[in-house]
């Protein structure tokens, strides 16, 4: 299974959702960081090697991707964005030729076949080529029940297969409003919880257990 998590507006919680999906998945999982925030959120050191964005911008063969992987947990491998400090390099994924993305999807398939695992991609707010997005069977838009967020999501070039709703208190919009606005179902609801915010701020999301608000959220979603 290949799941793409993205947002139309910054601060929606995409990286938290992607990490929670990956860390809560039984069996092997590959967590792909296209936005550059995952190591900090998990409390991992910045990788001392190139990352996926560097590979996309290069002519390196597919085999080099295996050398970029970092062990996040015994079951979760991380494909980081870059090793060039805390910020990702100035690589525009949308400008990378489509054949490079096609090769990447093929590699995801090979990794899944070899390990029996699933792939979760955190794209954040990065614009990705439509050809790549369409090859992701699960395209999850992460949003809060916010009018501005939904307005941007409705104009976003990506077409989600489902919505992960971060249910933040104080908003008047409900699940039905989100589904009506975007024309796709809410596949999961993540309840906003201060313990999640504290875990993220402390780089402690990679703990012995996920915060209660994130535990089991995606269990009922079909693979």
N, C-alpha and C positions, 0 to 999 in steps of 0.2 A: 504494500500500500504506500502510495506517495501522497502526502498531505502538504499543501502550501498554505501557510498562514500569512496574512497581510492585512494592512489597515489603510484606510483612506486619509486618516488624520493621526498625527503623532500623539503619543501618550495614551493610546487606546488599550495597551496591554498585550500587544502581539507577541513580544518576546516571552512574557510570562506564560501565555497560552501555549506557545510552541514548546517551551521547556517543560511545562506541566504535562503536555501530551506525550513528549518523549520519555520523561522520567517515570511517568505512570503507566507506560506500555510494557506489558510482560514480554520477555524475549528480547532479542537483539533489536536495537534501533539506532539509526543514523540521524543525528541532529545537525542540520546544515545552517550555518550562520551567514546570511547575506547582508546583514545590517550592522554587524560588529559589536553587539552588546552582550552576547551570551557569556563569554568568559567572565566579565565583570559581575554579571548577575549570579553566576554559579560560584563565584569566589575562586576562579581558576586564574593562574598566571597567564599573562599574554603569551601566546605561543611563539616560540623562537624559530619560526619557519614561515614560509609563504602560506597564503590561504586560498580559498576558493576564488576570490575576486582576482587575485594575482594570476591564478591558473587560467581563468576565463580570458584575461587580457594577453595571455602568452600563446605560444605554439607548443607548449609542453604536451606530451602524450597522456592518454588516459591513465596509464599505469602510475604516473606521478601522483595522482589523487590519493592512492593508498598511503603514500609517504606523508601526506598532510594531516592524516587523522590523529586525533588526540583522544585518549581514554578519559571520558568524563566519569563514568561508573563502570563496573564490570560488564554491564549490559548496553551501555550507551557510548557510542563513538561520536565525537564532535569533529565536524569539518569547519574549522574557523574561517573568518573572513580574511584575516591578514595578520602578519607579525609586525607591522610597522607602527607600533605604539598603540595607544588606546583608540585612535580613530581609524576607520577604514581608508584605503587609498582612494584617490580620485578616479575611480573606475566607474563609468556609467554602464551598468548591466544592459540597459536598453540599447546601447550602441554596439554591443558585442555581436558578431555575426551569428545568425541563427544556427548554423551548422555546429558551432561550439556548444550551444545549449542542447542541441539534439544529441551530441556525443555525451554530454553530462547526464541526460535522461537515460541513455543506454547504460552508462556506468551505474546509475542508481539501480536499474533493473538487474544488472549483474551482481551488485552488492546484495540486493534482496534475495536473489536466487541462491547465492553462495551461503548466506547466513540464515535465511528463513526469516529475516527481519523486515522492519518497515522504515520508511524515510520521512522525516518531518523537516520542512524548510521554513525558516523564519526570514521573510522578505521585508518586514517592517513596512515602511512607506515607499520603498524603492519601486520604481516602475520597471517591470520586466517585459521582455518580448512576448507578444501574444501567442506565438508558436510554442513557447515554453509553458506558459500558463495553461494552455489547452491540453497539454500532455499530463497535467496533474489531475488525477481523477477526483481528488478532494481539494477544493479551493475554498478555504475558510476566511471570510471577512471577519476580523475582530473589531468590534465597535462597542461603544457605550450607548445607552439610550438617550443620546444627545441630538438635538435638532441639527446642529452644525455638522456633526459627524455623519449623520444619515444623509444630509444634503450633499456632502462631498462624496459619500459612497455611491449615491445614485448617479453621479457624474463620472465615476471612476471607470477607466477603460476595461478593467477586469470584470468578469462575470462570475460571481461566487456560486458554488454549489450549496453553500450553507453559511449561516452566521453563527459566530460564537459571541454571545452577548455578555458583556461585563456589566453586571447589574449594580450600578453605583447608586447609592441613595440620593434622593433629592430631585430626581428627574420624573417628569410627568408621563413620559412615553413608556409603553408596556410592550411585552413580547409581540402581541398581535399588531401593534403599530409598526414595529420594526419589520415584521414579515410582510405587511401590506405595503410599506414604503419601498422595500427592496425586491419584493416578488420571489423571495426564497425563504425556506424554513430556518428557524433558529434551531441548530442541531445541539447546542449546549449552552447552558447559562452558568457563568462563573459569578458567584456572589462576592461583591467587594468586601474585603476583610482587612482590618488594620494589620493583622499578623502577616499577611502576604506582603503588604507594603514594607513592613519592618524587615522581613526576610530578604526582600529585594534590595533595600537600602544597605543592608549589612552584608550583601553578597553571600547569603546563607540559604538560597533556594535549594542548593544541592545539599540537603540535610539527610538525616536518617529516614525522615518521613516528610512528605509534602505537607504544607499547612492544610488544616482541615477543610478550608474553603476550596482547595484544589483537588482534594483526594477523591478519586472515583468519578470526577465530573464527566469524563469521556468514555466510561466503561460501556455505556449503552449504545454508543455509535457503532454501526456496522463497519467492519473492515472492508 
